[in-house]
Structure formats: structure tokens, C-alpha cells
Amino acid sequence: MRRHGPASANGPPPLRSDGPPPLRSDGPLPLRSQERGPSPLAAERLHPWTRCQVTDRLQELGELYAANCGTDEVLGQGRSRAFTGRLLRDIRRPGFGLLVAQGATVTACAYGFPLRSGVFEIRALVVPRRVRELSPHQPWNLARRLQRRLLADHGCTGGLTRVARTDLRTLTALRSWGWRDDEERTYGIPVWTPHCVLLLDL
């Protein structure tokens, strides 16, 4: 009977058993891969707009407001006109600043101006619905980034905003982004006014 000798040097190399097993392409992905999602840091970039940019793209800002004010198309158009009217009045204020969040398109904006007390009043914070619902308590939340940047750009450590008492949707969102009610009426606004005053500390 013929016996087989050891494999020649020209034959295939022996299989190694001390390395990691090969990955299977037909099995489920590892848990880390399943949980991995888009990084919040790769989200929209923030850009300040000049007064000229604001007036040149006023219609775009109005459409952004209408798309995110939570009402139907007819009411949205009316609120859009009211928003752009306020914006044109406020743009004349000393220290006026407006930020936009921009990816492929403009997705959000916020604007305001400093007060004599050294506090920055945020007059509008316009963000899409996902920003209200997705991790509002996280520092990378887009609304938090906008309000924080506005205050920092103007050297302010506190913010103020006023919201209609009947606008529960906006009040809930602002409180989830770190705003608190001005229970002590720091700025002398009577408690019976139709607006709530909220404060923000950095």
C-alpha cells in the first residue's frame, strides 16, 4: 500500500486555528452595528445672517416658519406674514442677530436682540417637529444649539422669551430645552398679561 508523505513546500499553506473566525455574511449584524446611527455632530451647521441676507431671503424664512408652526396651510400663510412683519420690525433693533441651521437647505432659524439688562431676548426659535421630539434634553439638540450660540455670539449669559399662555405646544418645547418660568417676575411684567415670560441660563 502506498503511503502519503508530508505536504511539499509547493502545496497550500496549512490552516491556522489561532486567528479570529471569519465573519459570516448571512448572519445578523453585531449589536453595536445595529445600534449605530447618524452622529448628531454631523447635523446642520449654524450660520449667522446679516441684515441684508435676512431681507433678501425673507420669503424663504416665512415659508420655513409656515412649514413648522403646526397649523394648516391657510393659517400657516397668515402666521407667516405676521412672522415676517415682526422680523422686519425687529431687524432695526441694535444688536439684532439671526442664525440659520443649514444642511442641503435651511432647516431652522432663531433670532433676537440684547436688552438693556444684558439679557438676550430670543424672539423666535423655528425648528422642525423632529427637534421637538428627538432628545430635547441633549446638548446637541438643534434648538439648544441655536439658543446657546445666539447668547454666546452676543456675550450674554441669560436669555428671555415671551410666549402666549395659550400656546402650550411652544411652552412645552421651550421648557424641555432648558427654559424656566419667571415666577419672580424679574422684569416687572404683570402676571395677568396674555404672555408667559421664560428665562434661560447658560
C-alpha positions as YAML, in Angstrom:
chain: A
units: angstrom
residues:
- id: 1
  name: MET
  ca: [0.00, 0.00, 0.00]
- id: 2
  name: ARG
  ca: [1.30, 3.42, -0.95]
- id: 3
  name: ARG
  ca: [1.87, 5.85, 1.91]
- id: 4
  name: HIS
  ca: [1.45, 9.61, 1.63]
- id: 5
  name: GLY
  ca: [4.27, 11.76, 2.84]
- id: 6
  name: PRO
  ca: [4.12, 15.27, 4.25]
- id: 7
  name: ALA
  ca: [2.87, 18.06, 2.00]
- id: 8
  name: SER
  ca: [5.53, 19.53, -0.22]
- id: 9
  name: ALA
  ca: [6.71, 23.11, 0.09]
- id: 10
  name: ASN
  ca: [4.83, 23.94, -3.08]
- id: 11
  name: GLY
  ca: [1.45, 22.87, -1.65]
- id: 12
  name: PRO
  ca: [-1.20, 25.11, 0.00]
- id: 13
  name: PRO
  ca: [-0.31, 26.54, 3.43]
- id: 14
  name: PRO
  ca: [-1.85, 24.82, 6.44]
- id: 15
  name: LEU
  ca: [-4.94, 26.35, 8.01]
- id: 16
  name: ARG
  ca: [-4.31, 28.37, 11.17]
- id: 17
  name: SER
  ca: [-6.52, 27.84, 14.17]
- id: 18
  name: ASP
  ca: [-5.22, 30.68, 16.37]
- id: 19
  name: GLY
  ca: [-6.84, 33.57, 14.47]
- id: 20
  name: PRO
  ca: [-10.38, 35.03, 14.76]
- id: 21
  name: PRO
  ca: [-13.11, 33.14, 12.97]
- id: 22
  name: PRO
  ca: [-14.22, 34.61, 9.63]
- id: 23
  name: LEU
  ca: [-17.30, 36.83, 9.66]
- id: 24
  name: ARG
  ca: [-20.45, 35.34, 8.24]
- id: 25
  name: SER
  ca: [-22.19, 37.43, 5.64]
- id: 26
  name: ASP
  ca: [-25.53, 35.75, 6.07]
- id: 27
  name: GLY
  ca: [-25.90, 36.24, 9.81]
- id: 28
  name: PRO
  ca: [-27.23, 39.22, 11.84]
- id: 29
  name: LEU
  ca: [-25.06, 42.27, 12.31]
- id: 30
  name: PRO
  ca: [-23.28, 42.73, 15.65]
- id: 31
  name: LEU
  ca: [-25.27, 44.64, 18.25]
- id: 32
  name: ARG
  ca: [-23.01, 47.71, 18.01]
- id: 33
  name: SER
  ca: [-23.61, 47.94, 14.26]
- id: 34
  name: GLN
  ca: [-27.35, 47.66, 14.75]
- id: 35
  name: GLU
  ca: [-27.40, 50.49, 17.25]
- id: 36
  name: ARG
  ca: [-25.11, 52.82, 15.33]
- id: 37
  name: GLY
  ca: [-26.96, 55.78, 13.78]
- id: 38
  name: PRO
  ca: [-26.11, 59.16, 12.30]
- id: 39
  name: SER
  ca: [-23.93, 61.29, 14.53]
- id: 40
  name: PRO
  ca: [-25.63, 64.41, 15.96]
- id: 41
  name: LEU
  ca: [-22.36, 66.24, 15.37]
- id: 42
  name: ALA
  ca: [-22.80, 65.71, 11.64]
- id: 43
  name: ALA
  ca: [-26.10, 67.59, 11.69]
- id: 44
  name: GLU
  ca: [-26.93, 71.03, 10.33]
- id: 45
  name: ARG
  ca: [-24.31, 73.77, 10.59]
- id: 46
  name: LEU
  ca: [-25.17, 77.11, 12.15]
- id: 47
  name: HIS
  ca: [-24.58, 80.32, 10.18]
- id: 48
  name: PRO
  ca: [-25.27, 83.95, 11.17]
- id: 49
  name: TRP
  ca: [-27.04, 86.04, 8.54]
- id: 50
  name: THR
  ca: [-26.55, 89.74, 8.03]
- id: 51
  name: ARG
  ca: [-29.47, 92.14, 7.84]
- id: 52
  name: CYS
  ca: [-29.11, 92.20, 4.06]
- id: 53
  name: GLN
  ca: [-29.27, 88.42, 3.85]
- id: 54
  name: VAL
  ca: [-32.38, 88.40, 6.03]
- id: 55
  name: THR
  ca: [-34.22, 90.91, 3.84]
- id: 56
  name: ASP
  ca: [-33.09, 89.21, 0.62]
- id: 57
  name: ARG
  ca: [-34.37, 85.83, 1.79]
- id: 58
  name: LEU
  ca: [-37.35, 86.99, 3.80]
- id: 59
  name: GLN
  ca: [-39.79, 84.87, 1.80]
- id: 60
  name: GLU
  ca: [-37.72, 81.76, 2.46]
- id: 61
  name: LEU
  ca: [-37.79, 82.46, 6.20]
- id: 62
  name: GLY
  ca: [-41.54, 83.00, 6.08]
- id: 63
  name: GLU
  ca: [-42.03, 79.68, 4.31]
- id: 64
  name: LEU
  ca: [-39.83, 77.97, 6.89]
- id: 65
  name: TYR
  ca: [-41.99, 79.41, 9.68]
- id: 66
  name: ALA
  ca: [-45.22, 78.36, 7.96]
- id: 67
  name: ALA
  ca: [-43.92, 74.81, 7.48]
- id: 68
  name: ASN
  ca: [-43.11, 74.44, 11.17]
- id: 69
  name: CYS
  ca: [-45.79, 76.41, 13.03]
- id: 70
  name: GLY
  ca: [-48.04, 73.37, 13.42]
- id: 71
  name: THR
  ca: [-51.14, 74.67, 11.62]
- id: 72
  name: ASP
  ca: [-52.85, 74.01, 8.30]
- id: 73
  name: GLU
  ca: [-51.82, 75.76, 5.09]
- id: 74
  name: VAL
  ca: [-54.30, 78.65, 5.30]
- id: 75
  name: LEU
  ca: [-53.46, 79.52, 8.90]
- id: 76
  name: GLY
  ca: [-49.79, 78.95, 8.16]
- id: 77
  name: GLN
  ca: [-49.81, 81.62, 5.45]
- id: 78
  name: GLY
  ca: [-51.33, 84.15, 7.83]
- id: 79
  name: ARG
  ca: [-48.83, 83.33, 10.55]
- id: 80
  name: SER
  ca: [-46.02, 83.50, 8.03]
- id: 81
  name: ARG
  ca: [-46.98, 87.09, 7.13]
- id: 82
  name: ALA
  ca: [-47.18, 88.01, 10.82]
- id: 83
  name: PHE
  ca: [-43.77, 86.42, 11.44]
- id: 84
  name: THR
  ca: [-42.05, 88.27, 8.60]
- id: 85
  name: GLY
  ca: [-43.71, 91.52, 9.70]
- id: 86
  name: ARG
  ca: [-42.29, 91.13, 13.22]
- id: 87
  name: LEU
  ca: [-38.92, 90.20, 11.77]
- id: 88
  name: LEU
  ca: [-38.77, 93.36, 9.63]
- id: 89
  name: ARG
  ca: [-39.55, 95.49, 12.69]
- id: 90
  name: ASP
  ca: [-37.07, 93.69, 14.95]
- id: 91
  name: ILE
  ca: [-34.25, 93.81, 12.40]
- id: 92
  name: ARG
  ca: [-33.87, 97.52, 13.17]
- id: 93
  name: ARG
  ca: [-33.03, 96.85, 16.80]
- id: 94
  name: PRO
  ca: [-29.44, 97.40, 17.96]
- id: 95
  name: GLY
  ca: [-27.54, 94.13, 18.24]
- id: 96
  name: PHE
  ca: [-30.03, 92.19, 16.13]
- id: 97
  name: GLY
  ca: [-28.81, 88.70, 15.30]
- id: 98
  name: LEU
  ca: [-30.26, 85.83, 13.28]
- id: 99
  name: LEU
  ca: [-28.90, 82.30, 12.96]
- id: 100
  name: VAL
  ca: [-29.92, 79.64, 10.48]
- id: 101
  name: ALA
  ca: [-29.29, 75.91, 10.60]
- id: 102
  name: GLN
  ca: [-28.38, 74.64, 7.19]
- id: 103
  name: GLY
  ca: [-27.73, 71.28, 5.61]
- id: 104
  name: ALA
  ca: [-28.74, 70.91, 1.98]
- id: 105
  name: THR
  ca: [-31.37, 73.59, 2.74]
- id: 106
  name: VAL
  ca: [-32.22, 75.94, 5.59]
- id: 107
  name: THR
  ca: [-33.96, 73.80, 8.21]
- id: 108
  name: ALA
  ca: [-34.27, 76.10, 11.23]
- id: 109
  name: CYS
  ca: [-33.66, 79.64, 12.44]
- id: 110
  name: ALA
  ca: [-33.60, 81.74, 15.58]
- id: 111
  name: TYR
  ca: [-33.26, 85.47, 16.12]
- id: 112
  name: GLY
  ca: [-33.34, 88.15, 18.77]
- id: 113
  name: PHE
  ca: [-31.52, 91.12, 20.23]
- id: 114
  name: PRO
  ca: [-29.88, 92.11, 23.53]
- id: 115
  name: LEU
  ca: [-31.83, 94.00, 26.17]
- id: 116
  name: ARG
  ca: [-30.57, 96.82, 28.35]
- id: 117
  name: SER
  ca: [-30.33, 94.43, 31.27]
- id: 118
  name: GLY
  ca: [-27.66, 92.41, 29.46]
- id: 119
  name: VAL
  ca: [-30.08, 89.59, 28.74]
- id: 120
  name: PHE
  ca: [-30.66, 88.44, 25.18]
- id: 121
  name: GLU
  ca: [-34.31, 88.25, 24.10]
- id: 122
  name: ILE
  ca: [-34.98, 85.41, 21.68]
- id: 123
  name: ARG
  ca: [-37.96, 86.49, 19.63]
- id: 124
  name: ALA
  ca: [-38.35, 83.34, 17.54]
- id: 125
  name: LEU
  ca: [-36.96, 79.82, 17.57]
- id: 126
  name: VAL
  ca: [-38.20, 77.98, 14.48]
- id: 127
  name: VAL
  ca: [-37.31, 74.30, 14.29]
- id: 128
  name: PRO
  ca: [-38.83, 71.21, 12.65]
- id: 129
  name: ARG
  ca: [-41.01, 68.80, 14.59]
- id: 130
  name: ARG
  ca: [-38.25, 66.21, 14.95]
- id: 131
  name: VAL
  ca: [-36.22, 68.69, 17.02]
- id: 132
  name: ARG
  ca: [-39.08, 69.00, 19.48]
- id: 133
  name: GLU
  ca: [-39.42, 65.24, 19.84]
- id: 134
  name: LEU
  ca: [-35.90, 63.83, 19.44]
- id: 135
  name: SER
  ca: [-33.76, 64.06, 22.59]
- id: 136
  name: PRO
  ca: [-34.76, 67.59, 23.61]
- id: 137
  name: HIS
  ca: [-32.64, 67.34, 26.78]
- id: 138
  name: GLN
  ca: [-29.40, 66.57, 24.93]
- id: 139
  name: PRO
  ca: [-26.92, 69.42, 24.39]
- id: 140
  name: TRP
  ca: [-26.63, 68.55, 20.68]
- id: 141
  name: ASN
  ca: [-30.35, 69.12, 20.14]
- id: 142
  name: LEU
  ca: [-30.66, 71.70, 17.35]
- id: 143
  name: ALA
  ca: [-32.86, 74.12, 19.33]
- id: 144
  name: ARG
  ca: [-30.41, 74.06, 22.22]
- id: 145
  name: ARG
  ca: [-27.52, 74.69, 19.84]
- id: 146
  name: LEU
  ca: [-29.29, 77.67, 18.27]
- id: 147
  name: GLN
  ca: [-30.24, 79.36, 21.53]
- id: 148
  name: ARG
  ca: [-26.83, 78.72, 23.08]
- id: 149
  name: ARG
  ca: [-25.00, 80.14, 20.05]
- id: 150
  name: LEU
  ca: [-27.18, 83.26, 19.91]
- id: 151
  name: LEU
  ca: [-26.41, 84.12, 23.51]
- id: 152
  name: ALA
  ca: [-22.70, 83.34, 23.18]
- id: 153
  name: ASP
  ca: [-22.31, 85.41, 19.99]
- id: 154
  name: HIS
  ca: [-23.67, 88.45, 21.83]
- id: 155
  name: GLY
  ca: [-21.77, 87.92, 25.08]
- id: 156
  name: CYS
  ca: [-24.90, 87.16, 27.11]
- id: 157
  name: THR
  ca: [-25.26, 84.51, 29.78]
- id: 158
  name: GLY
  ca: [-29.03, 84.71, 30.07]
- id: 159
  name: GLY
  ca: [-31.96, 84.59, 27.70]
- id: 160
  name: LEU
  ca: [-35.55, 85.79, 27.81]
- id: 161
  name: THR
  ca: [-38.52, 84.95, 25.64]
- id: 162
  name: ARG
  ca: [-42.26, 85.58, 25.74]
- id: 163
  name: VAL
  ca: [-44.88, 83.07, 24.67]
- id: 164
  name: ALA
  ca: [-48.67, 83.27, 24.58]
- id: 165
  name: ARG
  ca: [-50.16, 81.40, 27.53]
- id: 166
  name: THR
  ca: [-52.45, 79.51, 25.16]
- id: 167
  name: ASP
  ca: [-49.52, 78.21, 23.08]
- id: 168
  name: LEU
  ca: [-48.99, 75.06, 25.12]
- id: 169
  name: ARG
  ca: [-47.07, 73.37, 22.30]
- id: 170
  name: THR
  ca: [-44.34, 76.01, 22.32]
- id: 171
  name: LEU
  ca: [-44.26, 76.31, 26.11]
- id: 172
  name: THR
  ca: [-43.73, 72.56, 26.47]
- id: 173
  name: ALA
  ca: [-40.94, 72.57, 23.90]
- id: 174
  name: LEU
  ca: [-39.11, 75.53, 25.45]
- id: 175
  name: ARG
  ca: [-39.22, 74.00, 28.91]
- id: 176
  name: SER
  ca: [-37.73, 70.79, 27.52]
- id: 177
  name: TRP
  ca: [-34.87, 72.89, 26.06]
- id: 178
  name: GLY
  ca: [-33.94, 74.33, 29.44]
- id: 179
  name: TRP
  ca: [-36.19, 77.39, 29.76]
- id: 180
  name: ARG
  ca: [-37.85, 78.12, 33.09]
- id: 181
  name: ASP
  ca: [-40.81, 80.27, 34.08]
- id: 182
  name: ASP
  ca: [-40.03, 83.71, 35.52]
- id: 183
  name: GLU
  ca: [-42.03, 83.09, 38.68]
- id: 184
  name: GLU
  ca: [-40.50, 86.07, 40.48]
- id: 185
  name: ARG
  ca: [-41.46, 88.43, 37.63]
- id: 186
  name: THR
  ca: [-37.86, 89.64, 37.40]
- id: 187
  name: TYR
  ca: [-38.63, 92.03, 34.59]
- id: 188
  name: GLY
  ca: [-41.75, 93.56, 36.10]
- id: 189
  name: ILE
  ca: [-44.22, 92.08, 33.61]
- id: 190
  name: PRO
  ca: [-47.63, 91.67, 35.33]
- id: 191
  name: VAL
  ca: [-48.76, 88.11, 35.87]
- id: 192
  name: TRP
  ca: [-52.11, 88.72, 34.15]
- id: 193
  name: THR
  ca: [-50.64, 89.51, 30.72]
- id: 194
  name: PRO
  ca: [-51.52, 87.11, 27.88]
- id: 195
  name: HIS
  ca: [-47.86, 86.05, 27.66]
- id: 196
  name: CYS
  ca: [-45.59, 83.90, 29.81]
- id: 197
  name: VAL
  ca: [-42.04, 85.08, 30.39]
- id: 198
  name: LEU
  ca: [-39.41, 82.34, 30.31]
- id: 199
  name: LEU
  ca: [-35.74, 82.64, 31.23]
- id: 200
  name: LEU
  ca: [-32.71, 80.67, 30.10]
- id: 201
  name: ASP
  ca: [-29.39, 80.30, 31.92]
- id: 202
  name: LEU
  ca: [-26.23, 79.14, 30.18]
...
